[in-house]
Amino acid sequence: MNGAMARKPEKSKASPGARDTSGEAGRDLVASNRRAFHEYLVLDRYEAGMKLTGGEVKSLRARHCEISDAYAMVPRDEDTIYLFNLQIPEYAQAATLFEAHEPKRRRVLLMHRKEIEKLRDRMGREQGLTLIPLAVYFRRGFAKVELGLCKGKKAHDKREAIKARDAKRQIERRVKR
């Protein structure tokens, strides 16, 4: 080996119950918002860290999270982003170790100031845009949320998407035969 040591392949640290739908390595998926893709057109995606308490992190690692009603806002006069209605229930086993937290409290998201300013400007210029969390996951041990800059779909857009999806499925079935 000429003095060079062979490296051992790294083991995946993802928990066995998590499904990673993104295809990205190093992402330990906690929850995904599949309903958002049906109701909104996702224009851009952003990754933000979450400022959490110890009990919230323990609860997320146990895969306890409800993301479907959550949304994010960028206040005009602040350089922060807040996440509302992300429900992280209390971690029952740690009730004595950690202070109890409110399950649907307002959470601070961590992003670079320039990204926040870019988001605020774009949301101010275009009407009908909103920030929706698409997924909650762990990357390198840190809790992250994937935010989508979304525009609401009309009813006819949803019907067209369903028709296109059904047509694609029928074509795949015929190709298999």
C-alpha positions as CSV (number, residue, x, y, z in Angstrom):
1,M,0.0,0.0,0.0
2,N,3.0,2.3,-0.1
3,G,2.4,3.9,3.3
4,A,-1.1,5.1,2.3
5,M,-3.9,3.8,4.4
6,A,-7.1,2.5,2.8
7,R,-10.2,4.3,3.9
8,K,-13.2,2.4,5.2
9,P,-16.5,3.3,3.6
10,E,-18.7,5.5,5.8
11,K,-21.9,4.0,7.2
12,S,-25.1,5.8,6.6
13,K,-26.4,7.5,9.8
14,A,-30.0,7.7,8.6
15,S,-32.5,6.0,10.9
16,P,-34.1,2.9,9.4
17,G,-37.6,4.3,9.4
18,A,-36.8,7.5,7.5
19,R,-37.4,7.7,3.7
20,D,-35.3,10.2,1.9
21,T,-37.3,11.4,-1.1
22,S,-34.8,14.1,-2.2
23,G,-32.1,11.9,-3.5
24,E,-29.5,14.0,-1.6
25,A,-27.0,12.2,0.5
26,G,-26.7,13.1,4.1
27,R,-30.3,14.1,4.6
28,D,-32.2,12.3,7.4
29,L,-35.8,13.0,6.5
30,V,-38.2,13.7,9.5
31,A,-41.4,14.9,7.7
32,S,-42.4,16.0,4.2
33,N,-45.3,18.1,3.1
34,R,-46.8,16.2,0.1
35,R,-50.0,18.3,0.2
36,A,-48.0,21.4,-0.7
37,F,-47.1,20.1,-4.1
38,H,-50.8,19.5,-4.9
39,E,-52.0,22.9,-3.7
40,Y,-49.1,25.1,-4.7
41,L,-46.7,25.7,-7.6
42,V,-43.2,25.6,-6.1
43,L,-41.1,28.4,-7.7
44,D,-37.9,28.2,-5.6
45,R,-36.5,26.2,-2.8
46,Y,-34.4,27.4,0.2
47,E,-32.8,25.6,3.1
48,A,-32.9,27.1,6.6
49,G,-31.8,26.0,10.0
50,M,-34.2,25.9,12.9
51,K,-33.6,27.4,16.3
52,L,-35.0,24.7,18.7
53,T,-34.9,23.6,22.3
54,G,-33.5,20.3,23.5
55,G,-36.9,18.6,23.9
56,E,-37.9,19.7,20.4
57,V,-34.7,18.1,18.9
58,K,-35.4,14.9,20.8
59,S,-39.0,14.8,19.5
60,L,-37.9,15.5,15.9
61,R,-35.3,12.6,16.1
62,A,-38.2,10.4,17.2
63,R,-40.0,11.5,14.0
64,H,-42.8,13.4,15.8
65,C,-43.7,16.4,13.6
66,E,-46.7,17.7,11.9
67,I,-45.9,20.0,8.9
68,S,-49.1,20.2,6.9
69,D,-50.5,23.5,8.3
70,A,-47.1,25.3,8.7
71,Y,-46.1,28.5,6.9
72,A,-43.2,31.0,7.1
73,M,-43.2,34.8,7.1
74,V,-40.5,37.5,6.6
75,P,-41.4,40.6,8.7
76,R,-40.7,43.9,6.9
77,D,-38.6,45.5,9.7
78,E,-36.6,42.4,10.8
79,D,-33.8,40.3,9.4
80,T,-35.3,37.0,10.5
81,I,-37.8,34.5,9.2
82,Y,-40.4,32.9,11.4
83,L,-42.1,29.6,11.0
84,F,-45.6,29.3,12.3
85,N,-47.8,26.2,13.1
86,L,-45.1,23.6,12.8
87,Q,-46.3,21.2,15.5
88,I,-43.5,19.4,17.4
89,P,-45.1,17.6,20.4
90,E,-43.4,17.5,23.7
91,Y,-40.9,14.6,24.2
92,A,-42.5,12.5,26.9
93,Q,-39.4,10.8,28.1
94,A,-37.6,14.1,28.7
95,A,-40.3,15.9,30.7
96,T,-38.0,16.1,33.7
97,L,-34.9,16.9,31.8
98,F,-36.1,19.7,29.5
99,E,-38.6,22.5,30.1
100,A,-41.9,21.8,28.4
101,H,-42.3,23.8,25.1
102,E,-45.5,24.9,23.3
103,P,-46.0,22.5,20.4
104,K,-47.1,25.1,17.9
105,R,-44.9,28.0,19.0
106,R,-43.3,30.5,16.6
107,R,-39.8,29.3,15.6
108,V,-36.9,31.3,14.3
109,L,-35.4,30.2,11.0
110,L,-31.7,30.7,10.4
111,M,-30.6,32.0,6.9
112,H,-28.1,34.4,5.6
113,R,-29.1,38.0,5.6
114,K,-28.7,38.4,1.9
115,E,-31.0,35.4,1.2
116,I,-33.6,36.9,3.6
117,E,-33.5,40.3,1.8
118,K,-33.8,38.6,-1.6
119,L,-36.9,36.7,-0.4
120,R,-38.4,39.8,1.1
121,D,-37.9,41.8,-2.1
122,R,-39.3,39.0,-4.3
123,M,-42.4,38.5,-2.1
124,G,-42.9,42.3,-2.1
125,R,-42.7,42.6,-6.0
126,E,-44.9,39.6,-6.9
127,Q,-48.4,39.2,-5.5
128,G,-49.7,35.8,-4.2
129,L,-46.4,34.3,-3.1
130,T,-46.0,32.5,0.2
131,L,-43.3,30.5,2.0
132,I,-44.3,26.9,2.7
133,P,-42.1,24.3,4.5
134,L,-41.7,21.3,2.1
135,A,-39.6,19.1,4.4
136,V,-38.0,18.9,7.8
137,Y,-34.8,16.9,8.1
138,F,-31.4,16.6,9.8
139,R,-28.2,17.3,7.9
140,R,-24.9,16.7,9.7
141,G,-26.8,16.7,13.0
142,F,-28.5,20.0,12.5
143,A,-32.3,20.4,12.1
144,K,-33.2,22.0,8.8
145,V,-36.3,22.9,7.0
146,E,-36.7,23.2,3.2
147,L,-38.8,26.2,2.3
148,G,-40.6,26.6,-1.0
149,L,-41.5,29.9,-2.4
150,C,-44.9,29.0,-3.7
151,K,-47.8,30.4,-5.6
152,G,-51.3,28.9,-5.1
153,K,-52.8,26.7,-7.8
154,K,-56.3,27.3,-9.2
155,A,-58.8,24.5,-9.3
156,H,-58.3,24.0,-13.0
157,D,-54.5,23.8,-12.6
158,K,-55.0,21.0,-10.0
159,R,-57.3,19.1,-12.4
160,E,-54.8,19.4,-15.2
161,A,-52.0,18.1,-13.0
162,I,-54.2,15.1,-12.0
163,K,-55.0,14.4,-15.7
164,A,-51.3,14.6,-16.7
165,R,-50.3,12.3,-13.8
166,D,-53.0,9.7,-14.8
167,A,-51.9,9.9,-18.5
168,K,-48.3,9.3,-17.4
169,R,-49.3,6.2,-15.4
170,Q,-51.3,4.8,-18.3
171,I,-48.3,5.2,-20.6
172,E,-46.0,3.5,-18.1
173,R,-48.5,0.6,-17.7
174,R,-48.6,0.1,-21.5
175,V,-44.8,0.2,-21.8
176,K,-44.5,-2.6,-19.2
177,R,-46.7,-5.0,-21.3
